[in-house]
């Protein structure tokens, strides 16, 4: 059976990470108006390079799921 989000099975780490965060937003783990995990915390928790984590967050920003506030980080929309 295929995963609910096809990006969860994608070979690219940034797409898998974005799918995990997207799922956390959908299920209410990450609430609107609250900060998303930082690049540093994602890097430590998932073991990916900071660039990979940053790319995942930018992807979600492009999808209008996150909002970036310079100097403060990313926030859930």
C-alpha positions as CSV (number, residue, x, y, z in Angstrom):
1,X,0.0,0.0,0.0
2,X,1.4,3.4,-1.0
3,X,2.0,6.1,1.7
4,X,-0.6,8.8,2.0
5,X,1.9,11.4,0.9
6,X,4.0,10.2,-2.1
7,X,6.9,12.4,-0.9
8,X,7.4,10.1,2.1
9,X,8.8,7.5,-0.3
10,X,10.8,9.9,-2.4
11,X,14.5,9.2,-2.5
12,X,15.4,12.9,-1.9
13,X,15.8,13.6,1.8
14,X,14.5,17.1,1.7
15,X,11.2,15.9,0.1
16,X,10.8,13.2,2.8
17,X,11.5,15.7,5.5
18,X,9.0,18.2,4.0
19,X,6.4,15.4,3.9
20,X,6.9,14.7,7.6
21,X,6.5,18.4,8.5
22,X,3.4,18.6,6.2
23,X,1.9,15.6,8.0
24,X,2.6,17.2,11.4
25,X,0.8,20.4,10.3
26,X,-2.1,18.3,8.9
27,X,-2.6,16.3,12.1
28,X,-2.3,19.4,14.4
29,X,1.1,18.5,15.9
30,X,2.3,21.8,14.5
31,X,-0.3,24.5,15.0
32,X,-1.0,27.6,12.9
33,X,0.9,30.7,14.3
34,X,3.4,28.6,16.2
35,X,7.0,28.2,15.2
36,X,8.1,25.3,13.0
37,X,11.2,23.3,14.0
38,X,14.4,25.2,13.3
39,X,17.0,24.1,10.8
40,X,19.3,23.1,13.6
41,X,16.7,21.0,15.4
42,X,15.7,19.3,12.2
43,X,19.3,18.6,11.4
44,X,20.0,17.0,14.8
45,X,16.7,15.1,15.0
46,X,16.8,13.6,11.5
47,X,20.5,13.5,10.9
48,X,20.4,15.5,7.7
49,X,22.7,18.4,6.6
50,X,21.5,21.9,7.5
51,X,21.2,22.6,3.7
52,X,18.8,19.7,3.3
53,X,16.6,20.8,6.2
54,X,16.6,24.4,5.0
55,X,15.5,23.2,1.5
56,X,12.6,21.3,3.1
57,X,11.4,24.4,5.0
58,X,11.8,26.5,1.8
59,X,9.7,24.0,-0.1
60,X,6.9,24.3,2.5
61,X,7.2,28.1,2.4
62,X,6.7,27.9,-1.4
63,X,3.6,25.7,-0.8
64,X,2.3,28.4,1.6
65,X,2.3,26.0,4.6
66,X,5.0,28.0,6.4
67,X,5.9,31.7,6.6
68,X,9.5,32.8,7.1
69,X,10.2,35.7,9.3
70,X,13.8,36.8,8.9
71,X,15.8,36.5,12.1
72,X,13.0,34.5,13.8
73,X,12.5,31.4,11.7
74,X,9.6,29.7,10.1
75,X,6.0,29.8,11.4
76,X,3.0,27.6,10.5
77,X,0.3,29.3,8.4
